[in-house]
Amino acid sequence: MEYTNAQIRRQDRLLDKEKAMSLLRNGEYGVLSMQTEEGEAYGIPVNYVWNGDASIYIHCAPEGRKLRCIAHCNRVSFCIVGKTHVISNQFTTEYESLVLNCKAHTGLDEAERMSALHLLIDKYSPDDKAVGMKYAEKSFHRTEVVRLDIENGSGKSKSIPKA
């Protein structure tokens, strides 16, 4: 993955690569943005897991709008928003965010799909892994896994010095 902040207008708000990777690893959810068959924009919040390298995995039903969008155009954007804090008397917000440009892939082999589900369970249900794996095995036939190969990304943050 190429991490570059060259296109960000506010160079004073860059999220350094180390913090960006932490946000990618630990973010709670991301917004997957795609293009519909009709050429309209479609974004949806999803749980995700990063494989520690150059891919993100999400899961969904084996059919639906998300998969139709990906079949139409597999170039997608994925945005993760970390901590935010509105500072009302200063009319601003502290934030951190990461925007990734990706290629989405469906039709993964069974081993990769199950591995992705293991990663998702490790991230979201670390105290319930055994039950989670039984659930994943039971519902495997009705679960699609999408791999988002990260091509590049950039990040921003804004923090207000404490007075």
Steps between C-alpha positions, in 0.01 A plus 500: 500500500626842409434749779527852367358826623618703201146572379377633835445874486546561873855377546482612864245223566684194375457173683843339519538148364540336843172650625331414170600134535374500859167642384483238223574223751271619778218694334152383593343533157551658161280642228519313171421730208416359161329583174162347417408352165311823433814705562386634837711508814430245773673493837433266789663456843648153552708309751839409359830343585845580365725202425811693613625530144317649202142376529183559697222243533130562543215253508143514376213292366575308179284738298391861523565856396860510624597201286315637196694826535832316526413288195426822309820677609752348739683827568382612843586744774516403867497766773576437866423768757670466835456714807298818463423776747284803427630819661187709482637829633777494236269387218725212406550128543803295595521191280710238329411333172647276236381473138608199296464434128447130441408230251226271626507126432223245548488127429788423735590138565365331814831508687541876456138564594529294819832665587335842464214393727759386759660845482162671542417284804845569650439874462136535604442202732837411656335361814260279303724343235381140544133594472581740217676233298207259542269777380727578204510134398122464535424812294793470257274400208304823532795734556695683230840648575635793301870579487597864450855523368635836614672691222568825683378708788528828681406622843415817686467599860430808700572543864455808714772572755368477856485838669 
